[in-house]
Amino acid sequence: MTFTELGLIEPLLQAVTELGFETPMPVQAAVIPHQLTSTQDLVALAQTGTGKTAAYGLPLLQRLATTLTDAGPEAHVATTAIVLSPTRELCLQIADDLEAFARHLPQVRVLPVYGGTDIMPQVRALRRGVHIIVATPGRLIDLMQRGAAKLDAVHTVVLDEADEMLSMGFSESIDAILEGVPEEHRTLLFSATMSKEIERIATRYLHDARQIVVGSRNEGAENVNHVYYMVRASDKYPALKRVVDYYPKIYAIIFCRTRMETQEIADHLIQDGYNADALHGDLSQQQRDLTMQRFRQHRIQLLVATDVAARGLDVDDLTHVINYGMPDDTENYTHRSGRTGRAGKKGTSIAIIHQRERNRIRDVERTIKKDFVRGTLPSPKEICSKQLWKVIDDIERVEVDEQEIEDFLPEVRRRLEWLDKDDLLRRVVSREFSRFLRYYANAPEIEEIDPGTRRPADKAKSRKAADKRQPGDHAPEAGFTRIFITLGKVDGFYAREIIGLVNNRCAGPKVEMGRIDLRPTFSFFEVPEGEAKRVLDALQGLTVKGRHVGVDIAEGTPAKGTTAEKHGGRKPRAQRRFEQAQGDKPKAYNNKGKANKGEKKGRKDKPAKEKGGKDDWKQFFRHDDRT
């Protein structure tokens, strides 16, 4: 079947041809003829990446184009269709696709409206007139309340990723939007899975709806392979590095469960030399747009994202999706894995899990009707071999413009004439390959867990303790000094910001940075021993947002949960000064303001803070507790 056979008009046929579409995908072949000939409500189930936007977008545009032709050029511009999406990224993606399909329909106006950006340009655009609004529910409600979005002429409402909108708490917003459109409208619901939430939405919002299912309900994408690696929780990041290193040409999204974990993993990857960045809800819309633009242009190789931020992202040629732990429900896994294996191409979905997550693998297998393959992590030798062949392949594929370099070759030959061919090859390969050789020369062992066995009892306790270790609880690398600074995530300081701060403050050569460990209110970073004094001197007297920033050499590894741990192995300067002025704290009370064992036990007549408890030093000095 061709797009011509579907009954599309010539301007739309011309657009899809220019976009490179040759034959309609199954969901398009099933939905487009129905939409062109019927006004019935519709539920369409098809996997992510199978062309659902074109399935509802092309018929919408055709109906609109016919209406505009009949009405003439002087017709009033009214909003006739609404497309609702759960996230800003998906909203922008849908609007871009619709505008691409309407490139030969210049009279059609499409507008994306979403939160996180100035509302006034959207208000002005709506007042000039828009035919199709692509919106996130919250922002559309705001525009309706301002009187900018007038929906009295709407004949079609599309709910894209309706299950995600429901899980994000948009149920009341959807109700309010549908109350603002004419009763005789058509509702189209598109989803990758038929979950219980989708069934509830269909029952609530649709009437006498036709259901079109492409493939089986809830099945995984046909072209995606599913692999899992089971390791200890403390080995998940080293396992991630091995997976990424084993695929030199990887272009992937790494999914994490929380915003904090997303930023931490992205920071670790950046610090370890990978071309990575984070995408999550704590970023501004401008930051998110810039990150997605760089990722689509392949200037970012690894995008670390939360489920919500990455929902609906349309990125071509993803080779892998990596699950840094399994999501809580199988629908999220289906959406994650559907980011790859699109448009007939092959893709791989990898899950890096610990033993407690193995039951989720089984649940997903039952839902998507596909088996996971248990993978074996590549060895350091296998990874180095893969990376070496990439270096050689890149050298072979270099395009040489002899005219441009001919004038420089005599000087190059003169400078390198003392090197023979083998020595030159060694230097080239070492330059391109040394990072992997250094890391894997002493790479730690990663113990992979057999899913059918339990941990030995004598090792369970130590492994549990290892799982709870914090990134900062370790000694610095050999030849490096570990520095403590009272800037952390709550201040907006992550790996990139700390690297920039140090090098902006330090005059002279760029400081080589070692490991960076981030906490909410402070951080640790490592610099070469010979650079420590220069860095400390440069950061003395630093203020951020009017607050003095403390910097010092980290003193040992603090016990987790103690005051010393909170302040990076050192008590805050204000607390140390107070204790020096007051002498030792009363022996009857410990650090937590509780009576010590055997001394005045049970005494309740005086609050702990009156006896030198943990809070009175703050009240005495009234200083920020991080200085």
C-alpha positions as CSV (number, residue, x, y, z in Angstrom):
1,M,0.0,0.0,0.0
2,T,1.1,3.6,-0.7
3,F,0.2,6.9,0.8
4,T,-1.7,7.7,-2.4
5,E,-3.9,4.7,-1.9
6,L,-4.8,6.0,1.6
7,G,-6.7,8.9,0.1
8,L,-4.4,11.8,1.0
9,I,-4.5,15.1,-0.9
10,E,-1.6,16.1,-3.1
11,P,0.0,18.7,-0.7
12,L,0.3,16.1,2.0
13,L,1.6,13.4,-0.4
14,Q,4.3,15.8,-1.6
15,A,5.3,16.6,2.0
16,V,5.6,12.9,3.1
17,T,7.6,12.1,0.0
18,E,10.0,15.0,0.7
19,L,10.3,13.7,4.3
20,G,11.5,10.3,3.0
21,F,8.3,8.3,3.7
22,E,7.8,5.6,1.0
23,T,5.1,3.3,2.4
24,P,2.8,3.8,5.3
25,M,3.6,2.0,8.6
26,P,0.9,-0.5,9.8
27,V,-0.7,2.0,12.3
28,Q,-0.9,4.6,9.6
29,A,-2.4,2.2,7.1
30,A,-5.0,1.2,9.6
31,V,-5.9,4.6,11.1
32,I,-5.7,7.1,8.3
33,P,-8.5,5.7,6.1
34,H,-10.7,5.4,9.1
35,Q,-10.0,9.0,10.1
36,L,-10.7,10.3,6.6
37,T,-14.1,8.5,6.3
38,S,-15.5,8.5,9.9
39,T,-16.2,10.8,12.8
40,Q,-16.2,7.9,15.4
41,D,-14.0,8.1,18.5
42,L,-10.9,6.0,18.3
43,V,-8.5,4.1,20.5
44,A,-5.3,3.2,18.7
45,L,-2.6,0.9,20.3
46,A,0.8,0.7,18.6
47,Q,4.4,0.7,19.8
48,T,6.4,3.8,20.2
49,G,8.2,4.8,17.0
50,T,5.6,3.3,14.7
51,G,4.3,6.6,13.3
52,K,1.3,7.5,15.5
53,T,1.8,11.2,15.0
54,A,1.4,10.9,11.2
55,A,-1.6,8.5,11.8
56,Y,-3.7,11.2,13.4
57,G,-1.9,14.3,12.1
58,L,-2.3,13.7,8.4
59,P,-6.1,13.2,8.5
60,L,-6.4,16.3,10.8
61,L,-4.5,18.4,8.3
62,Q,-6.5,17.1,5.4
63,R,-9.8,17.9,7.0
64,L,-8.5,21.4,8.0
65,A,-7.2,22.0,4.4
66,T,-10.6,21.1,2.9
67,T,-12.4,23.4,5.3
68,L,-10.1,26.3,4.6
69,T,-10.5,25.8,0.8
70,D,-14.3,25.8,1.1
71,A,-14.3,28.9,3.4
72,G,-11.9,31.0,1.3
73,P,-8.9,33.2,2.2
74,E,-10.9,35.7,4.2
75,A,-12.3,33.1,6.6
76,H,-11.9,33.7,10.4
77,V,-9.0,31.7,11.9
78,A,-10.5,29.4,14.6
79,T,-9.0,26.6,16.6
80,T,-10.5,23.3,15.3
81,A,-8.2,20.7,16.9
82,I,-6.3,20.1,20.1
83,V,-3.5,17.6,20.7
84,L,-2.7,17.1,24.4
85,S,0.7,15.6,25.5
86,P,2.2,15.0,28.9
87,T,5.5,16.7,28.5
88,R,7.0,19.8,26.9
89,E,9.4,17.8,24.8
90,L,6.7,15.7,23.3
91,C,4.6,18.8,22.7
92,L,7.3,20.4,20.7
93,Q,8.0,17.2,18.8
94,I,4.4,16.8,17.7
95,A,4.1,20.5,16.7
96,D,7.3,20.1,14.6
97,D,6.0,17.0,12.9
98,L,2.6,18.6,12.1
99,E,4.4,21.7,10.6
100,A,6.5,19.4,8.5
101,F,3.5,17.6,7.1
102,A,1.8,21.0,6.4
103,R,4.8,22.5,4.6
104,H,2.7,22.8,1.4
105,L,-0.4,24.1,3.3
106,P,0.8,27.6,4.1
107,Q,-2.6,28.8,5.4
108,V,-2.5,26.2,8.3
109,R,-1.3,27.5,11.6
110,V,0.0,25.1,14.3
111,L,1.1,26.4,17.8
112,P,2.8,24.5,20.6
113,V,1.9,25.8,24.1
114,Y,3.6,24.5,27.2
115,G,4.8,25.6,30.7
116,G,8.2,26.6,31.8
117,T,8.4,29.5,29.4
118,D,6.9,33.0,29.0
119,I,3.2,32.8,28.4
120,M,2.7,36.1,26.7
121,P,4.1,35.2,23.3
122,Q,1.7,32.2,23.3
123,V,-1.2,34.5,24.3
124,R,-0.4,36.9,21.4
125,A,-0.1,34.0,18.9
126,L,-3.5,32.6,20.0
127,R,-5.1,36.0,19.6
128,R,-3.8,36.2,16.0
129,G,-5.5,32.9,15.3
130,V,-4.4,29.3,15.4
131,H,-5.9,26.2,13.8
132,I,-4.3,23.4,15.8
133,I,-3.1,23.8,19.4
134,V,-0.5,21.2,20.6
135,A,-0.5,21.6,24.4
136,T,0.5,20.3,27.8
137,P,-2.8,20.3,29.9
138,G,-1.6,22.7,32.6
139,R,-0.6,25.5,30.2
140,L,-3.8,25.1,28.1
141,I,-5.9,25.5,31.2
142,D,-4.1,28.7,32.1
143,L,-4.6,30.1,28.6
144,M,-8.3,29.1,28.7
145,Q,-8.7,31.0,32.0
146,R,-7.1,34.1,30.5
147,G,-9.5,33.9,27.6
148,A,-6.7,33.5,25.1
149,A,-7.5,29.9,24.0
150,K,-11.0,29.8,22.6
151,L,-12.2,26.2,22.0
152,D,-15.8,26.7,20.9
153,A,-15.0,25.5,17.3
154,V,-13.0,22.4,18.3
155,H,-14.1,19.3,16.5
156,T,-11.2,16.9,17.4
157,V,-9.3,16.3,20.6
158,V,-6.2,14.0,20.5
159,L,-4.9,12.4,23.7
160,D,-1.3,11.4,23.1
161,E,0.4,9.3,25.8
162,A,-2.9,9.5,27.8
163,D,-1.7,7.0,30.5
164,E,1.3,9.2,31.3
165,M,-1.0,12.3,31.6
166,L,-3.1,10.4,34.1
167,S,-0.1,9.2,36.1
168,M,1.2,12.8,36.2
169,G,-2.0,14.0,37.8
170,F,-3.6,15.7,34.7
171,S,-7.0,14.0,35.1
172,E,-8.8,17.1,36.4
173,S,-7.1,19.3,33.7
174,I,-8.3,16.9,31.0
175,D,-11.9,17.1,32.5
176,A,-11.7,20.9,32.4
177,I,-10.4,21.1,28.8
178,L,-13.1,18.7,27.6
179,E,-15.8,20.7,29.3
180,G,-14.6,23.7,27.3
181,V,-15.0,22.1,23.9
182,P,-18.3,21.5,22.0
183,E,-20.1,18.3,23.1
184,E,-20.1,17.1,19.5
185,H,-16.4,16.6,19.2
186,R,-14.4,13.5,18.4
187,T,-11.8,12.1,20.8
188,L,-8.8,10.1,19.6
189,L,-6.6,8.2,22.1
190,F,-3.2,6.9,21.1
191,S,-1.0,4.7,23.3
192,A,1.7,2.1,23.2
193,T,0.0,-0.2,25.8
194,M,-3.5,-1.0,26.8
195,S,-3.1,-0.7,30.6
196,K,-5.9,-0.5,33.1
197,E,-5.4,3.3,33.2
198,I,-6.0,3.5,29.4
199,E,-9.1,1.4,29.7
200,R,-10.4,3.8,32.4
201,I,-9.7,6.8,30.2
202,A,-11.4,5.3,27.2
203,T,-14.5,4.5,29.2
204,R,-14.5,7.9,30.7
205,Y,-13.8,10.2,27.8
206,L,-14.7,8.2,24.6
207,H,-18.1,7.1,23.3
208,D,-18.8,4.1,21.1
209,A,-15.0,4.1,20.2
210,R,-13.5,1.9,17.6
211,Q,-10.3,0.1,18.8
212,I,-7.4,-0.4,16.4
213,V,-4.5,-2.6,17.6
214,V,-1.3,-2.9,15.6
215,G,0.5,-6.1,16.8
216,S,-0.6,-7.6,20.2
217,R,-1.6,-5.6,23.2
218,N,1.3,-4.5,25.4
219,E,3.9,-6.4,23.3
220,G,7.4,-5.1,23.1
221,A,8.7,-3.5,19.9
222,E,9.5,-6.2,17.3
223,N,13.0,-5.0,16.4
224,V,14.3,-4.6,20.0
225,N,16.5,-7.2,21.7
226,H,16.3,-7.3,25.5
227,V,19.4,-8.0,27.6
228,Y,20.1,-7.8,31.3
229,Y,23.2,-7.8,33.5
230,M,22.8,-8.7,37.2
231,V,25.5,-7.3,39.5
232,R,25.8,-6.0,43.0
233,A,24.2,-2.6,43.6
234,S,27.6,-1.1,44.3
235,D,28.9,-2.3,40.9
236,K,26.1,-0.8,38.8
237,Y,28.1,2.2,37.7
238,P,31.3,0.2,36.8
239,A,29.0,-2.2,34.9
240,L,27.5,0.7,33.0
241,K,31.0,1.9,32.0
242,R,31.8,-1.5,30.7
243,V,28.7,-1.7,28.6
244,V,29.3,1.8,27.1
245,D,32.9,1.1,26.5
246,Y,32.2,-2.2,24.7
247,Y,30.1,-0.3,22.1
248,P,32.3,2.5,20.8
249,K,29.7,3.8,18.4
250,I,26.9,3.7,21.0
251,Y,24.2,6.4,20.8
252,A,21.9,5.9,23.7
253,I,19.5,7.1,26.3
254,I,20.3,6.0,29.9
255,F,17.1,5.9,32.0
256,C,17.3,6.5,35.8
257,R,14.5,6.5,38.3
258,T,15.0,9.9,40.0
259,R,16.2,13.4,39.1
260,M,19.0,13.2,41.6
261,E,20.3,9.9,40.3
262,T,20.0,11.2,36.7
263,Q,22.2,14.2,37.5
264,E,24.7,12.1,39.5
265,I,25.2,9.5,36.8
266,A,25.6,12.2,34.1
267,D,28.2,14.0,36.3
268,H,30.1,10.8,36.8
269,L,30.1,10.0,33.1
270,I,31.2,13.6,32.2
271,Q,34.0,13.4,34.8
272,D,35.1,10.0,33.3
273,G,35.5,11.6,29.9
274,Y,32.3,10.5,28.2
275,N,30.2,12.8,25.9
276,A,27.1,12.8,28.1
277,D,24.5,15.2,29.6
278,A,21.4,15.0,31.8
279,L,17.7,15.6,31.0
280,H,15.3,16.0,34.0
281,G,12.6,18.2,35.4
282,D,15.0,20.4,37.5
283,L,16.4,21.9,34.4
284,S,14.9,25.0,32.9
285,Q,13.1,24.8,29.5
286,Q,16.0,26.5,27.8
287,Q,18.5,24.0,29.2
288,R,16.3,21.1,28.2
289,D,15.9,22.4,24.7
290,L,19.6,23.0,24.3
291,T,20.4,19.5,25.6
292,M,17.9,17.9,23.2
293,Q,19.2,19.9,20.3
294,R,22.8,18.8,21.0
295,F,21.6,15.2,21.4
296,R,19.7,15.1,18.1
297,Q,22.8,16.6,16.4
298,H,24.9,13.7,17.8
299,R,27.0,16.2,19.8
300,I,26.0,14.2,22.9
301,Q,26.5,10.5,22.7
302,L,24.9,9.5,26.0
303,L,21.7,11.2,27.3
304,V,20.9,10.4,31.0
305,A,17.2,11.0,31.5
306,T,14.2,10.4,33.7
307,D,11.1,8.7,32.3
308,V,9.0,11.8,32.3
309,A,11.6,14.0,30.6
310,A,12.2,11.5,27.9
311,R,8.6,10.5,27.3
312,G,7.8,10.9,23.6
313,L,11.2,11.9,22.4
314,D,11.6,11.2,18.8
315,V,15.3,10.6,18.1
316,D,16.5,8.8,15.1
317,D,19.1,6.0,15.0
318,L,19.4,5.3,18.8
319,T,21.4,2.1,19.0
320,H,20.7,1.4,22.7
321,V,18.4,2.1,25.6
322,I,20.1,1.4,29.0
323,N,17.9,1.0,32.1
324,Y,20.0,1.9,35.1
325,G,17.7,-0.2,37.2
326,M,14.2,-1.3,36.2
327,P,11.2,1.0,36.4
328,D,8.4,0.4,38.8
329,D,5.8,-0.6,36.2
330,T,6.1,-2.5,32.9
331,E,4.4,0.3,30.9
332,N,7.4,2.6,31.6
333,Y,9.8,-0.2,30.4
334,T,7.8,-0.5,27.2
335,H,8.1,3.3,26.6
336,R,11.8,3.2,27.4
337,S,12.6,0.3,25.1
338,G,10.5,1.8,22.4
339,R,13.0,4.7,22.0
340,T,15.2,2.3,19.9
341,G,14.4,-0.2,17.2
342,R,12.4,2.4,15.3
343,A,11.4,2.6,11.6
344,G,12.4,-1.0,10.9
345,K,15.9,-0.6,12.4
346,K,17.3,-2.9,15.1
347,G,17.9,-1.8,18.6
348,T,18.9,-3.1,22.0
349,S,17.4,-2.5,25.4
350,I,19.8,-3.2,28.3
351,A,18.9,-3.5,32.0
352,I,21.6,-3.2,34.6
353,I,20.0,-4.6,37.8
354,H,20.8,-6.0,41.2
355,Q,19.3,-9.2,42.6
356,R,16.2,-7.6,44.2
357,E,15.0,-6.5,40.8
358,R,15.0,-9.9,39.1
359,N,11.2,-10.3,39.6
360,R,10.6,-7.2,37.6
361,I,12.4,-8.8,34.7
362,R,10.0,-11.7,34.8
363,D,7.0,-9.3,35.0
364,V,8.1,-7.5,31.9
365,E,8.7,-10.7,30.0
366,R,5.1,-11.8,30.7
367,T,3.8,-8.4,29.6
368,I,5.8,-7.8,26.4
369,K,5.8,-11.6,25.5
370,K,9.5,-11.5,24.9
371,D,12.4,-13.1,26.8
372,F,15.4,-11.3,28.2
373,V,18.8,-12.7,27.5
374,R,21.1,-12.8,30.5
375,G,24.3,-11.0,29.3
376,T,27.9,-11.5,30.5
377,L,29.8,-8.3,31.0
378,P,32.7,-7.9,28.6
379,S,36.1,-8.3,30.0
380,P,38.7,-5.5,30.1
381,K,40.6,-7.3,27.2
382,E,37.5,-7.5,25.1
383,I,36.7,-3.8,25.7
384,C,40.3,-2.7,24.8
385,S,40.2,-4.7,21.6
386,K,36.9,-3.1,20.6
387,Q,38.2,0.4,21.3
388,L,41.5,-0.3,19.5
389,W,39.7,-1.4,16.3
390,K,37.6,1.7,16.5
391,V,40.8,3.8,16.6
392,I,42.2,2.0,13.6
393,D,38.8,2.2,11.7
394,D,38.7,6.0,12.3
395,I,42.2,6.4,11.0
396,E,41.4,4.4,7.9
397,R,38.3,6.5,7.2
398,V,39.9,9.9,7.5
399,E,39.4,11.8,4.3
400,V,42.7,13.4,3.2
401,D,42.7,16.6,1.2
402,E,46.2,16.6,-0.2
403,Q,46.0,20.2,-1.5
404,E,45.3,21.6,1.9
405,I,48.0,19.8,3.8
406,E,50.7,19.6,1.1
407,D,52.4,22.8,2.2
408,F,52.8,21.5,5.7
409,L,54.0,18.0,5.0
410,P,57.8,18.9,4.6
411,E,57.9,20.4,8.1
412,V,56.0,17.4,9.5
413,R,58.4,15.0,7.9
414,R,61.3,16.9,9.2
415,R,60.0,16.9,12.8
416,L,59.1,13.2,12.8
417,E,62.0,11.8,10.7
418,W,63.6,10.4,13.8
419,L,60.6,8.1,14.4
420,D,60.3,4.9,12.5
421,K,56.9,3.6,11.3
422,D,56.3,1.3,14.3
423,D,57.2,4.0,16.8
424,L,54.9,6.4,15.1
425,L,52.0,3.9,15.2
426,R,52.6,3.3,18.9
427,R,52.3,7.0,19.6
428,V,49.2,7.5,17.6
429,V,47.4,4.5,19.1
430,S,48.5,5.5,22.7
431,R,47.3,9.0,22.2
432,E,43.8,7.9,21.1
433,F,43.6,4.8,23.3
434,S,45.4,5.6,26.6
435,R,42.3,6.4,28.7
436,F,41.0,2.9,28.3
437,L,44.3,1.2,28.9
438,R,44.9,3.2,32.1
439,Y,41.4,2.5,33.5
440,Y,41.3,-1.2,32.6
441,A,44.9,-2.0,33.6
442,N,43.7,-2.0,37.2
443,A,39.9,-2.2,36.8
444,P,38.1,-3.7,39.7
445,E,36.5,-7.1,39.4
446,I,32.7,-7.0,38.9
447,E,31.0,-10.1,40.3
448,E,27.9,-11.0,38.3
449,I,25.2,-12.7,40.3
450,D,23.5,-15.9,39.1
451,P,19.8,-15.1,39.3
452,G,19.0,-18.6,40.4
453,T,21.2,-18.5,43.5
454,R,21.2,-16.5,46.8
455,R,24.1,-14.6,48.2
456,P,26.3,-16.6,50.6
457,A,25.3,-15.8,54.1
458,D,28.9,-14.9,55.2
459,K,29.1,-12.3,52.4
460,A,25.6,-10.8,52.6
461,K,26.4,-8.4,55.4
462,S,29.5,-7.0,53.8
463,R,27.7,-6.6,50.5
464,K,24.8,-4.8,52.2
465,A,27.3,-2.4,53.7
466,A,28.9,-1.9,50.3
467,D,25.5,-1.1,48.8
468,K,25.1,1.7,51.3
469,R,28.5,3.3,50.7
470,Q,28.4,6.9,49.6
471,P,30.4,8.2,46.7
472,G,32.6,10.4,49.0
473,D,33.5,7.6,51.5
474,H,36.9,6.7,50.2
475,A,40.5,7.9,50.2
476,P,41.8,10.0,47.3
477,E,43.5,8.3,44.3
478,A,47.3,8.0,44.6
479,G,49.0,11.3,43.8
480,F,45.8,13.3,44.4
481,T,44.6,15.5,47.3
482,R,41.0,15.5,48.3
483,I,39.4,18.9,48.9
484,F,36.2,19.7,50.7
485,I,34.0,22.7,49.6
486,T,30.7,23.9,51.0
487,L,28.9,24.0,47.7
488,G,26.6,21.2,46.7
489,K,23.5,20.3,44.6
490,V,21.2,22.6,46.5
491,D,23.5,25.5,45.3
492,G,23.2,24.3,41.7
493,F,26.8,23.0,41.7
494,Y,27.4,19.8,39.9
495,A,30.6,18.4,38.3
496,R,30.7,20.8,35.4
497,E,30.2,23.8,37.6
498,I,32.9,22.8,40.1
499,I,35.4,22.2,37.3
500,G,34.5,25.6,35.8
501,L,34.8,27.3,39.2
502,V,38.2,25.9,40.0
503,N,39.7,26.7,36.6
504,N,38.2,30.2,36.4
505,R,39.6,31.1,39.8
506,C,43.1,29.5,39.3
507,A,45.5,31.6,37.2
508,G,47.9,29.8,35.0
509,P,47.6,26.3,33.4
510,K,44.3,24.4,33.6
511,V,43.9,22.2,36.7
512,E,43.6,18.5,36.1
513,M,40.6,17.3,38.1
514,G,40.2,13.9,39.6
515,R,37.1,12.3,41.1
516,I,34.3,14.6,42.1
517,D,31.7,13.5,44.7
518,L,28.6,15.5,45.2
519,R,26.3,15.8,48.2
520,P,23.3,18.1,48.7
521,T,25.2,20.8,50.7
522,F,28.8,20.2,50.0
523,S,31.2,18.4,47.7
524,F,34.6,16.7,47.4
525,F,37.0,17.0,44.5
526,E,40.5,15.7,43.9
527,V,43.4,17.6,42.4
528,P,47.0,16.6,41.9
529,E,49.0,16.9,45.1
530,G,51.2,19.6,43.6
531,E,48.2,21.7,42.6
532,A,46.4,21.6,46.0
533,K,47.9,24.7,47.5
534,R,47.3,26.7,44.3
535,V,43.6,25.6,44.3
536,L,43.1,26.4,48.0
537,D,44.7,29.8,47.7
538,A,42.6,30.6,44.6
539,L,39.3,29.7,46.4
540,Q,40.0,31.5,49.6
541,G,37.5,34.4,50.2
542,L,35.1,32.9,47.7
543,T,31.4,34.0,48.1
544,V,28.4,32.6,46.3
545,K,25.1,34.4,46.5
546,G,26.4,36.5,49.4
547,R,27.5,33.4,51.4
548,H,31.0,32.7,52.3
549,V,32.2,29.4,50.9
550,G,34.5,27.2,53.0
551,V,37.3,25.2,51.4
552,D,39.8,22.9,53.1
553,I,41.7,19.7,52.8
554,A,39.3,16.8,53.6
555,E,40.1,15.1,56.9
556,G,39.5,11.4,56.7
557,T,36.4,9.5,56.0
558,P,33.5,10.4,58.4
559,A,31.0,8.0,59.8
560,K,27.7,8.2,57.9
561,G,25.0,10.2,59.6
562,T,27.2,12.1,62.0
563,T,27.7,15.9,62.1
564,A,31.3,15.3,60.8
565,E,29.9,13.4,57.9
566,K,27.5,16.2,57.1
567,H,30.4,18.6,56.8
568,G,32.7,16.4,54.9
569,G,34.9,15.0,57.7
570,R,35.3,18.4,59.5
571,K,33.1,20.1,62.0
572,P,32.0,23.5,60.8
573,R,34.3,26.4,61.7
574,A,31.5,28.1,63.8
575,Q,31.0,24.9,65.8
576,R,34.7,24.5,66.4
577,R,35.0,28.1,67.6
578,F,32.1,27.7,69.9
579,E,33.5,24.5,71.5
580,Q,36.9,26.1,72.0
581,A,35.3,29.1,73.7
582,Q,33.0,27.0,75.9
583,G,35.3,24.1,76.7
584,D,34.2,20.5,76.4
585,K,30.5,19.7,76.2
586,P,28.9,18.5,79.5
587,K,29.6,14.8,79.8
588,A,25.9,14.1,80.7
589,Y,24.9,14.8,77.1
590,N,26.2,13.4,73.8
591,N,26.2,14.9,70.4
592,K,22.5,14.2,69.8
593,G,21.4,16.0,73.0
594,K,20.5,12.7,74.8
595,A,21.7,11.6,78.2
596,N,24.8,9.4,78.1
597,K,24.5,5.9,79.4
598,G,24.8,5.8,83.2
599,E,24.9,9.6,83.7
600,K,21.7,11.5,84.6
601,K,19.7,9.0,82.6
602,G,16.1,10.0,82.4
603,R,16.6,13.6,83.3
604,K,14.0,15.7,81.5
605,D,13.8,19.0,83.4
606,K,16.2,20.8,81.1
607,P,16.2,20.7,77.3
608,A,19.3,19.1,75.7
609,K,20.2,22.3,73.9
610,E,20.7,24.2,77.2
611,K,23.4,21.7,78.1
612,G,25.5,22.0,75.0
613,G,23.3,20.1,72.6
614,K,23.8,20.0,68.9
615,D,21.9,23.2,68.0
616,D,23.0,25.9,70.5
617,W,26.3,26.6,68.7
618,K,24.2,27.6,65.7
619,Q,22.1,29.9,67.8
620,F,25.2,31.3,69.5
621,F,26.9,32.4,66.3
622,R,23.8,32.6,64.0
623,H,26.0,31.5,61.1
624,D,25.1,29.5,58.1
625,D,25.7,25.9,59.2
626,R,27.8,25.1,56.2
627,T,30.5,27.8,56.8
